[in-house]
Amino acid sequence: MAKVNLNLDALNSRLKDEYRNGKITFSEEQRKKWANIYGIVGNHSAVHICSWTKKNLKNGPACYKRKFYGIDTHRCAEMSPATAWCHEACVFCWRPMEWYSRITMDDSEVDDPEDIIRGTVEQRKKLLVGFGGNSKVNRRMFREAYEMWPTHWAISLSGEPTIYPKLGQLILKLREHPETRSIFVVSNGQEPEKIWKLKEMDALPTQLYISFSTPNPSMFKKIIRSVYLDGWERLMETLHMLKDLNCRRVIRITLMRGINDDDKSIEEFAEILNDVVADYIEIKSYSYLGQSRKRLSYENVASHDHVREFARKLEAKLRDYRYHNEDPNSLIVLLKNVNSPYQDFIPGPRAEQSLKNGDARI
């Protein structure tokens, strides 16, 4: 990576760092904001019970990840080790990212992975306990959700996980538990060297997501708003690195009606994606939620038909990716690389466990 080029105006607008007993932590403003919606874990982490888990516990529909990858929705731990820290201020983000405060953490100023994992399990139970008295809740699913270890760990809740300097150790610790079946990491791709470090540590997640929602530098600057002046170049480096990562790789496109869904955008997306090796492309509509409602309108939400139409047009211009699945409840369409070595459903936390031919080599 070349020298760091920072957008100082974006950085200076953020909240100042706060510490507690030598650890980087939430400011009081941040803590009040996040404590209303998440279970706070330690100094800088959090866990959440998402709407799909709540619906599924009441015998409602499961998260699209159940349909696509076989994930147990009711046994999901959606969490973040860097809840209030991100390099970007995406206009479509529902999180209160205007409160994000910094883009780096040192090893010495963060909580240890063991403490984060233990705290996540404890806080998740506290958030779930109220479901036990709800007559609409499936009793078996509640017992599994509440009493058993989470089988799925979604490191994606808020903030950017690669900012947490012990992410590799966190993943390795999660892998050690016999009931951990899958670990997903969702990244903005702004720290390619940190993702490469996961490879060097043999600590890549089961499935790595890279967000790629703007097909050119100009749109990236306006919509993604990275604190790095070379943010686009960093994202491109990460995308082109995917071919060398021995894990399941997913590119996530957040589709915003009237913004990144026109024919020119499709051409530009395809030009880049034809040079990128991933296993899946998820095309999901923007959701009119949270803080994003201050920046976008409900008209920017794409209907499922619109998402499907976009996906089909994009598919027609891609060499190796084909329509594979969809979930209207989540307004999402899945494309899959015809050369992907992976089966869809995930039997274990190491990616090679879901290779189609059972071979541990990629």
N, C-alpha and C positions, 0 to 999 in steps of 0.2 A: 504494500500500500504506500502511495506517495505521501508527501507531507499533508498534515491535517489542515483543511481549509474550513474554518468555522464561520457561520453566519452570526456575527456578534449581536446584531439587533435581536435575532430570535432568542439567543441565550440570555441577553440582558433583561428580556421581558419576563423571564421565569422567576419563580420564587427562590429565595436564598436557601442554601443548605442548612439543615438542622441536625444536631447530634444529641445522642443520649448515651451516657457512659461510653463515649468513644465510638459509638455506632451511628452511621448515617440513618436518619429516621424521618418519618413524616413530620411536616410542620403541623402546628395545631389546626390551621385552616384545612390542610389536607386530611388530617386524621378525622375531623368532624365530617368532612364530605364523604370519605370512603367508609367510615364506620356505619353510615346509614344504609349502605348497600352491600358491604362485604364483611366477612369475618377477618379482623386484623390479626396477623400472625407475626409476632416478634416486632422488629424495628422497621421492616420495609416490605413485608410479604402480606399476601391476603388470599382468601379462598371465597368462593361464591357458589350458591346453589342456583343453577341457571333455570330458565323457564321450562326447558325441555325436561329436565330432571323432575321438576315439580309436576308437570303434566303426566309424565310417565309413571310416577308414583301413584297417581290417581287413575291408572289404567288408560291414560291418554296416549297420544302418539309419542314415539321416541325421537331423539335427535337424528338428523340425517346421517350421522356417523355410524349409527346402528345399521342402517340400510346399506351404506356404502362399504363399511369396513368391519362390521360386526361388533361394534363397541357396546358395552353395557351402560346404557344411559343412566340408570339409577345408581350405578356404582362408579360414577365419574367424579374425580376431584379436579375441578377447574380452579387453577391457582396461578399465582405469579410471585416470583422472588424479587421483583423490581416494580412494584405496583405503581409508583409515582414517578417513574423514570423512563424517558423515551427520547429518541433523537428527532422525532417527527411530531407534527401537529396536523394530521390529516383532516381535511374538512368533513369527511364522512364518518369520523370516529365518534362513537356514542359516549365514549368515556370522557371524564372531565380533564382532558389532556392540557388545557390551558394552565392546569395546576402542576404539571410535570416540572420538576425542578432542576434536573441535571442529567448528564449523559455518561458519567463515569462513576465507578465505585472501586475502592481499593480492597484487596483481600482482608486487610486488617480492620476495616470499618464495617464489615457485613456479618450477618448471622451465619452460623455453620449449617450445612445442608441437613444434618441430623435434627437440629432444632427446628428448622423450617418444616421438614416432613412431619415430625411429631406434632408441631403446632398446627399444621394444616389438618391433620386427622382429628385433633381435638376440637378445633374451631368448626370443622365441617359437621361434627356430631352435634355441637351446640345449635348450628343452623338447621339441622334436620329434626331435632328432638320434637318440635311442635307438630310435625306430621304424624307422630305416633297417636295422637288423639283425634285425628280426622277420620271419620267413618268412611269417607270416600277413598281412602288410601288402601292400596293393595298390601295386605299384612305381610306376605312373604317378601315382597320387594322392599318394603320398609325395613324389615329385619336385616335383609342383606345389605341394604344401603347404610343402615345405622351401625350394625354390629360387626360387619366384615370390612376388611381392608379394601380401599378403592382399587378396582381392577384397571381403571383407565385414569391416567394423569395427563390433563390438558394444561400444559404450561403456556397459557395464552390469555389469561384473564385481562390484564391491563399492563401497560408499560411494555418495555422491550427486554425479554429475558437474557439476551446476550450481554446486557449491561451488568448483570450479576456475575462477578468474576469466578464464582465457584459453580457455575452451571454444569460443567462436566462432572464434578464430584456429586452434585445433586442427582444427575441422571444415573450415575453408577450406583449410588445408594438405593435409588428406587428400583433398579434392576435386581438388586440383591433379594428383595422381598419375593417369596414364592408366589404370591397372589397378584403381583403386578403383571398385567397382560400387555399393556401398551402405554407408551409415553409419546405424546405429541408435543412438539415445540413450534410455536408460530413466531416468525421473525420478520422484521422489516428489511433485512438484508443490508443494513448499514454498517455492519461490522464483519466483513468477510473473513478477516484473520481470526476472529474469535470462533466462527463456525468451523474454520479449518482446524483450529486447536481441538475441537471436539473430535474430529476425525483422528488426530494424532494421539488423543487419549483413549481411543476406542470407546468414546462416550457419546456417539451420535444417538439421537432418539430413535424410536421405532419409526416415526414419520416426522419429517421436517417440512414445514410450510414456509414458503417465501411469498410475501405479499407483493403483487405486481399489478397495480391498478391504473397506471398511467403509461401510455405507450411512447412518450417522447419527453425530452428534457424540459420543454416549456410547460407542458401540463404537469409534470412532476413538481416543478417549482411552485406552481399555483395551487395544486391540490394536496400534495404530500407535505410540502413545507418542512423539509429537513433542516436541521441546524448546520449540516455540512454543506458547504458550497459545492462540493464534489459529490453530493448525495446520489445523483443519477449514476455517476461512474462507479460508485461503491455498489449500488444495486446491480448494475450490469456485471461487475466482477463476481458477485455472489451467484447470480443466475448461471453464468458460464462455468462456475465451479461445481455445480450440481452433478455434472457427469462423473466427477471423481469421488463422490460421496457414496459410501456403501450403506445407504439407508433408503427407505421409501421417501420419495421426494414429490412434493405437491406445490404447484403454483396456484395461488389464490388471486383471482380477479374480482374485485368488488365493482359491480356494474351499477353505474349511476345514469339514469335515464336523462338524456339531453346533455351529458357531459363527456362520457367516454364510450358511447355506444354507436357512434356513427360509422359509416363505411370507411372513412379515412383512418379512424382509430383501429378498426378491424384489420386493415392492411398493415398498419404499423405494429400492432400486437403480433400478427402472424410472422412478419419479417424477423422479429426478435425471437419468437418462440420456436421458429424453425431451426434456430441455431442453439437451442437449449435442450438438454436432456433431462427430463423429469419423468415421473411415472404417471402422474395425474395432473389435470388442470381442473380446478373447481371454479365455476363462474357463478357467483352468488349476488343477488340483488342487494343494494344498499338498503339498510333498515332505518326508518325514520324514528330514531330513539335518542333519548338522553340529550347530551350537549350538542349533537349534530343538528338538532332542530333549530339551533341559532344560526346555522351556516347554510343549510340546505332546506328544501321544501319537500312536502309529501309527493310532489310531482316528479321528484328525482328517483322515487322508488320504482323499480322495474317489475311489472307483472311477471308471472311465471312464463306466460307465452312469449313475452319480450325477451326474457333470459334465454329461453330455448331458441328463439329466432337468432339471437346474437351468437349463441353457441354453435348453431348449425352453420352460420355464415363463416365463423372463425374456423370451424372444422374443415370447411371446403378449401381453405387456404393453407392448412397445415399438412405436412407430409406424413407425420407419424402418429398423430393423435386422432382418435375417433370417439364419437358419442358412445357413452358407456352406461350412464344411469342418470336419474334425476329424482328430486323430491319436491313436489309442488308445495308442501307445507313449509319448507324452508326457502323456497324460491331459488333453487340451486340446480345446476346441471353439471354432470361430471363427464369429462373427456379422459380417455386413458391412452397412454402410449402403447401402440401395438407391439413394441419390443420390450415392454416392461417385464422383468423376470418375476414379478410378485403376483401372488393370488390376492384377491380383494380382502378376504377376511383374515384378521390378524390373530394368530394363536399364541404369540409370546412377545416379550419386550425387545428381543433382538430382531432386527429387520430380516435377517437371513432365515429366521424361522418360518417366514411366510413365502419363501421362494417357491415358485411353481414346481420345480423339479426336486425340491428338498436338498439341493446342493448348497453348502455353506459358502461357496465362492460366488462372487459377482463378477 
